[in-house]
Amino acid sequence: MSVVTPGSPGPAPQPCGTWSTPVSAALASGSTVRLEGVAWDDDGSLWWSEGRADGGGRAVVLRRGADGSVREVTPPGLDPRTRAHEYGGGAWVPVGGRLVLAGWADQRLHLVEPDGAVRALTPEPVRPQGVRYADLVPSPDRAEVWCVREEVDGADVRRAIVAVPLDGGGERVLAADGHFLSTPRPSPDGRRLAWLRWDHPRLPWDGTELRVADVAPDGSVGTARTVLGGASESVFQPEWLAPDRLVAVSDRSGWWNLHEVGLDGAVRALCPREEEFGVPQWQFGMTTYAVLDDGRLAVTHGTAEWALSVLDPADGSLRRVDLPQTDWRASVRARGGHVAAVAGGPATPAEVLDVDLATGRAEVVARALAEVPDERYLPRPHPLTVTGPQGREVHAVVYPPRNPGAVPLPGERPPYVAFVHGGPTAQVRAGLDLVKAAFTSRGIGVVDVNYGGSTGYGRAYRERLRGQWGVVDVEDVVAVVQALAERGEADGERLLVRGGSAGGWTVLAALTRTSAFAGGTSYFGVAELVHFVEDTHDFESRYVDGLVGPLPEAQDLYVERAPLSHVDGLSCPVLLLQGLDDRVVPPSQAEMLRDALRRKGIPHAYVAFEGEQHGFRSAAAQRASLEAELSFTGQVCGVVVPDVPALALER
């Protein structure tokens, strides 16, 4: 891993926001790859995918052979990504040295042979990209892939678990017993199939059912039965311990813990703890643990920080693997005594790791960052818990400014930007993030807030937002930044807020309903709810039922909560950043707010990106958006941020 170290004298007092840094917007965007999944093949080869910003956001699948050699498997022109649920996931799987993937351009399944030859496995859909495939797993005999198929025809969306033969035969339906289906898992002997299902208005973190059915010798699937879960119990990632026993994560205790599940519905908690062993299922293919050959489990778990451990179902013992990584992603696979996973930490970029459980050693297979700045320019994050309204605890991660060549002017306190994660059912953990370092190395602090509604702290914490979206999240973010100001760590007059998607909603709600912030940046944020629930995609189309209330009963509340309804209460600058191909939060949301800001004469900028969806994938869009935000932040704070183009604000 190379290190960038500019020569500089000792620290000198300089206005916060103007400090010189090697952490440029270009470095923070183009040098980072998204490590998106890992898998083992039968021959012991390790496979993983990388989303490359410098390649326009295209994903590629790589393979490390038993001899240690690494090669890129995806041929040029194929981008292994699926539009299922619009968030995708589980878009590829190795099967006996071959790769099966869902191609982004047409959403069909394709088979890539070891020599690079490509053959389509599924037919061309009548509607472009109208049939999508996700959650790919090999069939027990490796002759098929079993997966979730999503068919979209306007507002009509149908899903089924299907089998797709690798020899080019027609696909067949295995199960179609719910509006939403995920995680197909054939038993080791091939005699049963397990999967998850749920229906509107629930999301998978609200309530899911673990279903099991027998598989006949002819491959047909019999009548399914529920063995775990329900409307108010969230089940995540079932796996088979034996032909007659499953293991799955359930939050029936109030925490996502692991349970053994019998085919008769008998349930046994394996290791009850006030920690999470699961995560919200935003994408297909998410895994937080794996079954080892000896029946033990390699598990990731924690609250603010996560660890890799080995859990013995026989006695519930949990042995931690001593590794420095504290942010284990939902991509964990095992083969033999080895675990492949994606993990990082405050001083370590995300990496694909091959962990030998016998020795505890972790081999780095791939890194998200090829080039890491001198660590003196990187923040040292630390956890923060503050008391919010009604005495509730609010969790956050603080990234103080840090630069070896500069300190604040005498008497100056640094500005701070509150980062608000999307979801809102999600969590942020401390990690090495060059976007944050682009702020902190310039003298601008960052605080990442896990407001009420976030995951990682049990079901009661994430349900604080039920019916209270736009209220509890705003109160919690404000409580955190005010605590920093009261402690003398932040300048209370130079507090900003930024967030994307649902985090953008919180940004706009905070700006229109409080006076806590001097400015804010919304990345593809939700501005109002009535049109949003009509325009958004099927997976989240009933999400607001739980966050605010169901329609038509909550119609007036939808209008009252919307930031767009309270622009008259806004008096600070706003930056809006939007992908024009976004199908989750359509551009109309940002454009309605832009028009309202223009009518009121509020300083603002609207920057739109052609070809970008929900989350900017290309290096060009990532760089341009970060440069715009840095310039905007400097203008709000009364300084000129060096080395970034000036952003013009419209009034």
PAMI-709855 format. One line per 10 residues: number of its first residue (from 1); their letters; for each residue x, y, z of C-alpha. Coordinates in nm, 2 decimals, padded with zeros to 4 digits. Example, Ala and Ser with C-alpha at 12.3 -4.5 7.8 and 13.67 -1.06 7.14 Angstrom:
1	as	01.23/-00.45/00.78 ~ 01.37/-00.11/00.71
This chain:
1	msvvtpgspg	00.00/00.00/00.00 ~ 00.16/00.33/-00.11 ~ 00.16/00.63/00.11 ~ 00.13/00.99/00.01 ~ 00.34/01.22/00.24 ~ 00.39/01.58/00.14 ~ 00.68/01.77/00.31 ~ 00.56/02.03/00.56 ~ 00.69/02.23/00.85 ~ 00.53/02.21/01.20
11	papqpcgtws	00.17/02.31/01.26 ~ 00.09/02.67/01.21 ~ -00.23/02.86/01.32 ~ -00.46/02.88/01.01 ~ -00.83/02.94/00.96 ~ -01.02/02.62/00.98 ~ -01.13/02.51/00.63 ~ -00.82/02.65/00.46 ~ -00.57/02.39/00.57 ~ -00.35/02.24/00.29
21	tpvsaalasg	-00.40/01.87/00.25 ~ -00.31/01.58/00.01 ~ -00.66/01.44/00.05 ~ -00.81/01.59/-00.26 ~ -01.16/01.53/-00.40 ~ -00.99/01.33/-00.68 ~ -00.81/01.11/-00.43 ~ -01.13/01.05/-00.23 ~ -01.32/00.94/-00.53 ~ -01.11/00.78/-00.81
31	stvrlegvaw	-00.88/00.59/-00.58 ~ -01.15/00.39/-00.40 ~ -01.32/00.07/-00.51 ~ -01.63/-00.08/-00.36 ~ -01.57/-00.43/-00.23 ~ -01.92/-00.57/-00.28 ~ -01.92/-00.94/-00.22 ~ -01.71/-01.26/-00.16 ~ -01.76/-01.63/-00.25 ~ -01.58/-01.96/-00.24
41	dddgslwwse	-01.60/-02.20/-00.53 ~ -01.58/-02.58/-00.49 ~ -01.21/-02.59/-00.59 ~ -01.11/-02.35/-00.31 ~ -01.08/-02.05/-00.53 ~ -01.19/-01.72/-00.37 ~ -01.40/-01.48/-00.57 ~ -01.50/-01.12/-00.50 ~ -01.64/-00.82/-00.68 ~ -01.51/-00.46/-00.71
51	gradgggrav	-01.71/-00.15/-00.81 ~ -01.46/00.08/-00.98 ~ -01.54/00.45/-00.97 ~ -01.27/00.52/-01.23 ~ -01.44/00.28/-01.47 ~ -01.77/00.47/-01.46 ~ -01.89/00.27/-01.16 ~ -01.88/-00.07/-01.34 ~ -01.84/-00.38/-01.12 ~ -01.60/-00.66/-01.20
61	vlrrgadgsv	-01.56/-01.01/-01.05 ~ -01.21/-01.14/-00.97 ~ -01.09/-01.48/-00.88 ~ -00.79/-01.59/-00.68 ~ -00.69/-01.95/-00.76 ~ -00.54/-02.21/-00.53 ~ -00.20/-02.11/-00.65 ~ -00.25/-01.75/-00.54 ~ -00.29/-01.60/-00.90 ~ -00.56/-01.34/-00.95
71	revtppgldp	-00.75/-01.27/-01.26 ~ -01.05/-01.06/-01.37 ~ -01.33/-01.29/-01.47 ~ -01.59/-01.06/-01.62 ~ -01.54/-00.99/-01.99 ~ -01.55/-00.63/-02.11 ~ -01.90/-00.50/-02.16 ~ -02.05/-00.71/-01.88 ~ -02.14/-00.53/-01.55 ~ -02.25/-00.78/-01.28
81	rtraheyggg	-02.53/-00.58/-01.12 ~ -02.90/-00.64/-01.07 ~ -03.19/-00.39/-01.05 ~ -03.40/-00.63/-00.83 ~ -03.55/-00.41/-00.55 ~ -03.35/-00.13/-00.72 ~ -03.08/-00.19/-00.45 ~ -02.96/-00.51/-00.61 ~ -02.72/-00.75/-00.45 ~ -02.64/-01.12/-00.50
91	awvpvggrlv	-02.59/-01.06/-00.87 ~ -02.33/-01.33/-00.93 ~ -02.21/-01.67/-00.81 ~ -01.92/-01.91/-00.91 ~ -02.03/-02.26/-01.01 ~ -01.76/-02.51/-01.07 ~ -01.51/-02.27/-01.22 ~ -01.77/-02.09/-01.42 ~ -01.94/-01.76/-01.33 ~ -02.31/-01.69/-01.35
101	lagwadqrlh	-02.41/-01.32/-01.33 ~ -02.69/-01.08/-01.39 ~ -02.58/-00.82/-01.65 ~ -02.67/-00.46/-01.58 ~ -02.75/-00.36/-01.94 ~ -03.02/-00.62/-02.00 ~ -03.07/-00.78/-01.65 ~ -03.05/-01.13/-01.81 ~ -02.84/-01.41/-01.65 ~ -02.52/-01.49/-01.83
111	lvepdgavra	-02.28/-01.78/-01.80 ~ -01.91/-01.70/-01.83 ~ -01.69/-02.00/-01.91 ~ -01.33/-02.03/-01.78 ~ -01.21/-01.93/-02.13 ~ -01.41/-01.61/-02.13 ~ -01.69/-01.73/-02.36 ~ -02.03/-01.58/-02.26 ~ -02.37/-01.73/-02.31 ~ -02.71/-01.59/-02.21
121	ltpepvrpqg	-02.91/-01.82/-01.98 ~ -03.24/-01.63/-01.98 ~ -03.44/-01.49/-02.26 ~ -03.46/-01.13/-02.37 ~ -03.75/-00.97/-02.17 ~ -04.03/-00.80/-02.35 ~ -03.98/-00.48/-02.15 ~ -03.62/-00.36/-02.13 ~ -03.47/-00.46/-01.80 ~ -03.82/-00.58/-01.70
131	vryadlvpsp	-03.70/-00.92/-01.56 ~ -03.43/-00.91/-01.30 ~ -03.25/-01.19/-01.11 ~ -03.08/-01.17/-00.77 ~ -02.97/-01.39/-00.47 ~ -02.80/-01.64/-00.69 ~ -02.70/-01.98/-00.53 ~ -02.59/-02.30/-00.69 ~ -02.83/-02.59/-00.69 ~ -02.71/-02.90/-00.49
141	draevwcvre	-02.61/-03.08/-00.81 ~ -02.45/-02.76/-00.96 ~ -02.66/-02.81/-01.27 ~ -02.87/-02.49/-01.20 ~ -02.86/-02.17/-01.02 ~ -03.15/-02.10/-00.78 ~ -03.24/-01.73/-00.74 ~ -03.51/-01.47/-00.70 ~ -03.67/-01.35/-01.02 ~ -03.84/-01.01/-01.02
151	evdgadvrra	-04.08/-00.92/-01.31 ~ -04.17/-00.55/-01.35 ~ -04.44/-00.42/-01.58 ~ -04.52/-00.07/-01.47 ~ -04.68/-00.09/-01.12 ~ -04.72/-00.46/-01.15 ~ -04.44/-00.64/-00.98 ~ -04.42/-01.02/-00.94 ~ -04.15/-01.23/-00.77 ~ -04.07/-01.60/-00.75
161	ivavpldggg	-03.78/-01.82/-00.66 ~ -03.67/-02.00/-00.98 ~ -03.42/-02.25/-01.11 ~ -03.22/-02.16/-01.41 ~ -03.04/-02.45/-01.58 ~ -02.68/-02.39/-01.69 ~ -02.73/-02.60/-02.00 ~ -02.96/-02.34/-02.14 ~ -03.30/-02.51/-02.07 ~ -03.60/-02.31/-01.96
171	ervlaadghf	-03.63/-02.18/-01.61 ~ -03.89/-02.32/-01.37 ~ -04.06/-02.18/-01.07 ~ -03.97/-02.33/-00.73 ~ -04.17/-02.10/-00.50 ~ -04.40/-01.79/-00.54 ~ -04.57/-01.76/-00.20 ~ -04.51/-01.39/-00.11 ~ -04.48/-01.05/-00.26 ~ -04.12/-01.03/-00.14
181	lstprpspdg	-03.88/-01.33/-00.14 ~ -03.52/-01.36/-00.06 ~ -03.24/-01.59/00.05 ~ -03.31/-01.92/-00.12 ~ -03.12/-02.20/00.06 ~ -03.13/-02.56/-00.05 ~ -03.05/-02.81/00.22 ~ -02.72/-03.01/00.20 ~ -02.90/-03.32/00.08 ~ -03.11/-03.13/-00.17
191	rrlawlrwdh	-03.43/-03.26/-00.02 ~ -03.56/-02.92/00.12 ~ -03.56/-02.55/00.03 ~ -03.57/-02.27/00.28 ~ -03.63/-01.90/00.20 ~ -03.76/-01.57/00.35 ~ -04.08/-01.40/00.26 ~ -04.27/-01.08/00.36 ~ -04.55/-00.86/00.23 ~ -04.65/-00.50/00.21
201	prlpwdgtel	-04.65/-00.28/00.42 ~ -04.36/-00.45/00.60 ~ -03.99/-00.41/00.53 ~ -03.76/-00.70/00.60 ~ -03.65/-00.54/00.93 ~ -04.01/-00.52/01.04 ~ -04.12/-00.88/01.00 ~ -04.03/-01.17/00.78 ~ -04.11/-01.55/00.77 ~ -03.87/-01.83/00.73
211	rvadvapdgs	-04.04/-02.08/00.50 ~ -03.94/-02.44/00.44 ~ -04.07/-02.69/00.18 ~ -03.97/-03.04/00.06 ~ -03.81/-03.08/-00.28 ~ -03.93/-03.39/-00.47 ~ -03.70/-03.61/-00.68 ~ -03.82/-03.44/-00.99 ~ -03.72/-03.10/-00.86 ~ -04.07/-02.97/-00.78
221	vgtartvlgg	-04.12/-02.79/-00.45 ~ -04.40/-02.89/-00.22 ~ -04.62/-02.70/00.02 ~ -04.43/-02.45/00.23 ~ -04.46/-02.40/00.61 ~ -04.34/-02.12/00.83 ~ -04.09/-02.23/01.10 ~ -03.98/-01.89/01.23 ~ -04.08/-01.53/01.22 ~ -04.39/-01.33/01.16
231	asesvfqpew	-04.53/-00.98/01.12 ~ -04.33/-00.84/01.41 ~ -04.03/-01.06/01.41 ~ -03.74/-00.99/01.17 ~ -03.56/-01.30/01.04 ~ -03.24/-01.27/00.85 ~ -03.01/-01.51/00.66 ~ -03.12/-01.87/00.72 ~ -02.86/-02.14/00.67 ~ -02.87/-02.52/00.71
241	lapdrlvavs	-02.68/-02.67/01.00 ~ -02.79/-03.02/00.90 ~ -03.05/-03.17/00.66 ~ -03.31/-03.13/00.94 ~ -03.19/-02.82/01.12 ~ -03.15/-02.45/01.03 ~ -02.98/-02.15/01.19 ~ -03.11/-01.80/01.14 ~ -03.09/-01.45/01.29 ~ -03.40/-01.33/01.46
251	drsgwwnlhe	-03.48/-01.03/01.67 ~ -03.74/-01.20/01.88 ~ -03.54/-01.11/02.19 ~ -03.51/-00.74/02.09 ~ -03.17/-00.80/01.93 ~ -03.07/-00.97/01.61 ~ -02.93/-01.29/01.76 ~ -02.87/-01.64/01.62 ~ -03.12/-01.92/01.67 ~ -03.13/-02.29/01.59
261	vgldgavral	-03.46/-02.38/01.41 ~ -03.60/-02.73/01.38 ~ -03.83/-02.83/01.10 ~ -04.11/-02.86/01.36 ~ -04.07/-02.50/01.45 ~ -03.87/-02.56/01.77 ~ -03.64/-02.26/01.83 ~ -03.33/-02.24/02.05 ~ -03.13/-01.92/02.11 ~ -02.76/-02.00/02.05
271	cpreeefgvp	-02.59/-01.71/02.22 ~ -02.82/-01.46/02.37 ~ -02.65/-01.12/02.39 ~ -02.75/-00.75/02.37 ~ -02.56/-00.73/02.05 ~ -02.65/-00.76/01.68 ~ -02.56/-01.06/01.47 ~ -02.76/-00.94/01.18 ~ -02.83/-00.63/00.98 ~ -03.12/-00.47/00.78
281	qwqfgmttya	-03.16/-00.66/00.45 ~ -03.13/-00.37/00.21 ~ -02.97/-00.58/-00.06 ~ -02.99/-00.94/-00.17 ~ -02.70/-01.17/-00.08 ~ -02.61/-01.01/00.25 ~ -02.44/-01.25/00.50 ~ -02.31/-01.18/00.85 ~ -02.21/-01.53/00.94 ~ -02.12/-01.86/00.78
291	vlddgrlavt	-02.15/-02.23/00.88 ~ -01.81/-02.40/00.92 ~ -01.75/-02.76/00.81 ~ -01.74/-02.88/01.18 ~ -02.08/-02.73/01.25 ~ -01.95/-02.42/01.43 ~ -02.04/-02.07/01.31 ~ -01.81/-01.79/01.20 ~ -02.00/-01.49/01.31 ~ -01.97/-01.11/01.30
301	hgtaewalsv	-02.14/-00.92/01.58 ~ -02.14/-00.61/01.79 ~ -02.30/-00.27/01.85 ~ -02.09/00.04/01.77 ~ -01.79/-00.18/01.69 ~ -01.81/-00.53/01.54 ~ -01.59/-00.83/01.57 ~ -01.53/-01.17/01.40 ~ -01.59/-01.47/01.64 ~ -01.65/-01.84/01.63
311	ldpadgslrr	-01.97/-01.96/01.79 ~ -02.02/-02.32/01.90 ~ -02.39/-02.41/01.88 ~ -02.34/-02.70/02.12 ~ -02.27/-02.48/02.42 ~ -02.32/-02.12/02.30 ~ -01.95/-02.03/02.36 ~ -01.82/-01.74/02.16 ~ -01.45/-01.71/02.09 ~ -01.33/-01.38/01.94
321	vdlpqtdwra	-01.07/-01.38/01.66 ~ -00.81/-01.12/01.75 ~ -00.80/-00.89/01.45 ~ -00.79/-00.51/01.44 ~ -01.09/-00.47/01.21 ~ -01.40/-00.32/01.38 ~ -01.63/-00.27/01.08 ~ -01.72/-00.61/00.94 ~ -01.95/-00.58/00.63 ~ -02.24/-00.81/00.55
331	svrargghva	-02.03/-01.03/00.33 ~ -01.90/-01.34/00.51 ~ -01.84/-01.68/00.36 ~ -01.66/-01.99/00.49 ~ -01.48/-02.29/00.34 ~ -01.30/-02.54/00.55 ~ -01.13/-02.35/00.83 ~ -01.11/-02.03/00.63 ~ -01.34/-01.73/00.63 ~ -01.36/-01.48/00.35
341	avaggpatpa	-01.50/-01.14/00.45 ~ -01.49/-00.77/00.38 ~ -01.38/-00.56/00.68 ~ -01.21/-00.24/00.77 ~ -01.16/-00.01/01.07 ~ -01.07/00.35/01.17 ~ -00.71/00.31/01.05 ~ -00.76/00.04/00.79 ~ -00.95/00.07/00.46 ~ -01.20/-00.19/00.37
351	evldvdlatg	-01.03/-00.51/00.26 ~ -01.12/-00.86/00.13 ~ -00.97/-01.09/00.40 ~ -00.89/-01.46/00.40 ~ -00.89/-01.55/00.77 ~ -00.74/-01.88/00.88 ~ -00.93/-01.96/01.19 ~ -00.67/-02.21/01.31 ~ -00.40/-01.95/01.33 ~ -00.61/-01.63/01.36
361	raevvarala	-00.40/-01.48/01.07 ~ -00.58/-01.27/00.81 ~ -00.44/-01.24/00.46 ~ -00.53/-00.93/00.27 ~ -00.66/-01.03/-00.08 ~ -00.78/-00.69/-00.20 ~ -00.81/-00.33/-00.07 ~ -01.06/-00.06/-00.13 ~ -00.78/00.19/-00.13 ~ -00.46/00.15/-00.33
371	evpderylpr	-00.33/00.48/-00.22 ~ -00.36/00.59/00.15 ~ -00.25/00.94/00.26 ~ 00.00/01.00/00.54 ~ -00.19/00.89/00.85 ~ -00.12/01.23/01.01 ~ -00.39/01.37/00.77 ~ -00.64/01.12/00.87 ~ -00.89/01.17/01.16 ~ -00.89/00.95/01.47
381	phpltvtgpq	-01.26/00.88/01.52 ~ -01.40/00.81/01.87 ~ -01.75/00.72/01.98 ~ -01.99/00.97/02.14 ~ -02.31/00.91/02.33 ~ -02.52/01.21/02.43 ~ -02.85/01.26/02.60 ~ -03.12/01.37/02.37 ~ -03.48/01.48/02.42 ~ -03.68/01.28/02.68
391	grevhavvyp	-03.35/01.15/02.82 ~ -03.29/00.91/02.53 ~ -02.94/00.81/02.44 ~ -02.81/00.91/02.10 ~ -02.50/00.74/01.95 ~ -02.25/00.90/01.71 ~ -01.89/00.88/01.59 ~ -01.68/01.20/01.60 ~ -01.40/01.27/01.35 ~ -01.20/01.57/01.48
401	prnpgavplp	-00.99/01.79/01.25 ~ -00.64/01.66/01.21 ~ -00.35/01.80/01.00 ~ 00.02/01.80/01.09 ~ 00.07/02.14/00.92 ~ -00.21/02.34/01.08 ~ -00.40/02.41/01.39 ~ -00.70/02.65/01.44 ~ -00.64/03.02/01.50 ~ -00.61/03.13/01.86
411	gerppyvafv	-00.96/03.12/02.01 ~ -01.11/02.95/01.70 ~ -01.33/02.65/01.73 ~ -01.36/02.44/01.42 ~ -01.68/02.41/01.21 ~ -01.85/02.07/01.21 ~ -02.06/01.89/00.95 ~ -02.31/01.64/01.08 ~ -02.33/01.34/00.85 ~ -02.68/01.18/00.84
421	hggptaqvra	-02.69/00.83/00.70 ~ -02.95/00.71/00.47 ~ -03.20/00.43/00.52 ~ -03.31/00.55/00.76 ~ -03.29/00.19/00.89 ~ -02.91/00.16/00.88 ~ -02.60/00.22/01.08 ~ -02.26/00.39/01.05 ~ -01.95/00.27/01.22 ~ -01.60/00.42/01.26
431	gldlvkaaft	-01.40/00.36/00.95 ~ -01.13/00.50/00.72 ~ -01.32/00.73/00.49 ~ -01.14/00.97/00.26 ~ -01.46/01.17/00.21 ~ -01.45/01.25/00.58 ~ -01.08/01.30/00.57 ~ -01.13/01.56/00.29 ~ -01.31/01.77/00.55 ~ -01.11/01.69/00.86
441	srgigvvdvn	-00.77/01.75/00.70 ~ -00.89/02.09/00.60 ~ -00.99/02.18/00.95 ~ -01.36/02.09/00.94 ~ -01.48/01.84/01.19 ~ -01.73/01.56/01.11 ~ -01.97/01.38/01.33 ~ -02.16/01.07/01.20 ~ -02.49/01.03/01.38 ~ -02.67/00.70/01.45
451	yggstgygra	-03.00/00.88/01.53 ~ -03.31/00.70/01.67 ~ -03.42/00.46/01.40 ~ -03.07/00.34/01.33 ~ -02.97/-00.03/01.36 ~ -02.70/-00.17/01.57 ~ -02.85/-00.10/01.91 ~ -03.15/-00.34/01.92 ~ -03.51/-00.33/01.79 ~ -03.64/-00.07/02.04
461	yrerlrgqwg	-03.37/00.18/01.93 ~ -03.46/00.14/01.56 ~ -03.83/00.16/01.63 ~ -03.79/00.50/01.79 ~ -03.85/00.64/01.44 ~ -04.19/00.46/01.40 ~ -04.43/00.73/01.32 ~ -04.17/00.99/01.40 ~ -03.96/01.04/01.08 ~ -03.87/01.40/01.05
471	vvdvedvvav	-03.90/01.45/01.43 ~ -03.68/01.20/01.63 ~ -03.41/01.19/01.36 ~ -03.39/01.57/01.35 ~ -03.39/01.61/01.73 ~ -03.11/01.35/01.77 ~ -02.89/01.51/01.51 ~ -02.94/01.85/01.67 ~ -02.87/01.71/02.01 ~ -02.53/01.57/01.90
481	vqalaergea	-02.40/01.89/01.73 ~ -02.52/02.10/02.02 ~ -02.34/01.87/02.26 ~ -02.02/01.93/02.06 ~ -02.07/02.30/02.07 ~ -02.14/02.30/02.45 ~ -01.82/02.10/02.51 ~ -01.62/02.36/02.32 ~ -01.52/02.12/02.05 ~ -01.73/02.28/01.77
491	dgerllvrgg	-01.82/02.64/01.67 ~ -02.19/02.66/01.74 ~ -02.23/02.93/01.47 ~ -02.07/02.71/01.20 ~ -02.25/02.38/01.21 ~ -02.36/02.22/00.89 ~ -02.55/01.91/00.81 ~ -02.54/01.67/00.51 ~ -02.70/01.34/00.41 ~ -02.83/01.13/00.13
501	saggwtvlaa	-03.16/00.98/00.05 ~ -03.35/00.94/00.38 ~ -03.05/01.13/00.53 ~ -03.13/01.41/00.28 ~ -03.49/01.42/00.42 ~ -03.34/01.47/00.77 ~ -03.11/01.74/00.64 ~ -03.40/01.93/00.48 ~ -03.62/01.88/00.78 ~ -03.35/02.01/01.01
511	ltrtsafagg	-03.29/02.32/00.80 ~ -03.66/02.41/00.76 ~ -03.77/02.33/01.12 ~ -03.47/02.43/01.34 ~ -03.21/02.71/01.35 ~ -02.93/02.47/01.46 ~ -02.75/02.48/01.13 ~ -02.58/02.74/00.91 ~ -02.63/02.54/00.59 ~ -02.69/02.19/00.46
521	tsyfgvaelv	-02.62/01.95/00.17 ~ -02.88/01.71/00.04 ~ -02.77/01.42/-00.18 ~ -03.08/01.29/-00.36 ~ -03.29/01.36/-00.05 ~ -03.67/01.33/-00.01 ~ -03.84/01.67/00.00 ~ -04.20/01.57/00.03 ~ -04.40/01.25/00.07 ~ -04.73/01.25/-00.13
531	hfvedthdfe	-04.56/01.24/-00.47 ~ -04.27/01.04/-00.33 ~ -04.47/00.73/-00.23 ~ -04.65/00.74/-00.57 ~ -04.32/00.76/-00.77 ~ -04.08/00.55/-00.57 ~ -04.01/00.18/-00.64 ~ -04.20/-00.12/-00.51 ~ -03.96/-00.23/-00.23 ~ -03.99/00.10/-00.04
541	sryvdglvgp	-04.34/00.21/-00.16 ~ -04.49/00.13/00.18 ~ -04.19/00.23/00.39 ~ -04.35/00.56/00.49 ~ -04.65/00.37/00.64 ~ -04.43/00.28/00.94 ~ -04.22/00.60/00.94 ~ -04.50/00.85/00.93 ~ -04.84/00.67/00.88 ~ -05.05/00.49/00.62
551	lpeaqdlyve	-05.25/00.66/00.35 ~ -05.51/00.80/00.33 ~ -05.54/00.84/00.71 ~ -05.20/01.02/00.74 ~ -05.24/01.24/00.43 ~ -05.23/01.57/00.63 ~ -04.93/01.45/00.83 ~ -04.75/01.37/00.51 ~ -04.79/01.73/00.41 ~ -04.71/01.87/00.75
561	raplshvdgl	-04.39/01.67/00.79 ~ -04.25/01.75/00.45 ~ -03.96/02.00/00.43 ~ -04.11/02.14/00.11 ~ -04.41/02.26/00.33 ~ -04.18/02.46/00.55 ~ -03.95/02.64/00.31 ~ -04.07/02.97/00.46 ~ -03.89/02.87/00.78 ~ -03.56/02.84/00.59
571	scpvlllqgl	-03.30/03.11/00.59 ~ -02.97/02.94/00.53 ~ -02.80/02.82/00.21 ~ -02.87/02.48/00.07 ~ -02.69/02.25/-00.18 ~ -02.89/01.99/-00.37 ~ -02.71/01.71/-00.55 ~ -02.91/01.46/-00.77 ~ -02.86/01.17/-01.01 ~ -03.10/01.21/-01.31
581	ddrvvppsqa	-03.15/00.84/-01.34 ~ -03.25/00.79/-00.98 ~ -03.55/00.56/-00.95 ~ -03.56/00.55/-00.57 ~ -03.57/00.92/-00.51 ~ -03.66/01.07/-00.84 ~ -03.51/01.41/-00.95 ~ -03.85/01.57/-00.91 ~ -03.79/01.58/-00.54 ~ -03.48/01.80/-00.56
591	emlrdalrrk	-03.64/02.00/-00.84 ~ -03.95/02.09/-00.64 ~ -03.73/02.21/-00.35 ~ -03.50/02.40/-00.59 ~ -03.80/02.59/-00.73 ~ -03.92/02.67/-00.38 ~ -03.58/02.80/-00.28 ~ -03.56/03.01/-00.60 ~ -03.90/03.17/-00.52 ~ -03.80/03.26/-00.17
601	giphayvafe	-03.45/03.39/-00.28 ~ -03.26/03.15/-00.06 ~ -02.89/03.10/-00.17 ~ -02.87/02.76/-00.32 ~ -02.72/02.54/-00.59 ~ -02.87/02.24/-00.77 ~ -02.61/02.01/-00.94 ~ -02.76/01.72/-01.14 ~ -02.56/01.43/-01.29 ~ -02.66/01.26/-01.61
611	geqhgfrsaa	-02.64/00.88/-01.60 ~ -02.62/00.86/-01.22 ~ -02.86/00.66/-01.01 ~ -02.93/00.64/-00.63 ~ -02.57/00.69/-00.51 ~ -02.31/00.83/-00.75 ~ -02.09/00.55/-00.90 ~ -01.86/00.72/-01.14 ~ -01.54/00.90/-01.02 ~ -01.63/01.21/-01.22
621	aqrasleael	-01.96/01.25/-01.03 ~ -01.81/01.16/-00.70 ~ -01.53/01.42/-00.75 ~ -01.76/01.69/-00.88 ~ -02.01/01.65/-00.60 ~ -01.74/01.65/-00.32 ~ -01.58/01.95/-00.47 ~ -01.91/02.13/-00.48 ~ -01.98/02.04/-00.12 ~ -01.64/02.15/00.00
631	sftgqvcgvv	-01.67/02.49/-00.17 ~ -02.03/02.52/-00.04 ~ -01.91/02.44/00.31 ~ -01.63/02.70/00.29 ~ -01.87/02.97/00.17 ~ -02.11/02.90/00.46 ~ -01.82/02.91/00.71 ~ -01.68/03.23/00.56 ~ -01.36/03.09/00.41 ~ -01.23/02.99/00.07
641	vpdvpalale	-01.15/02.62/00.06 ~ -00.83/02.59/-00.15 ~ -00.78/02.35/-00.44 ~ -01.15/02.31/-00.53 ~ -01.35/02.50/-00.79 ~ -01.58/02.77/-00.65 ~ -01.94/02.67/-00.65 ~ -02.18/02.94/-00.77 ~ -02.48/02.99/-00.55 ~ -02.81/03.11/-00.70
651	r	-03.05/03.34/-00.51
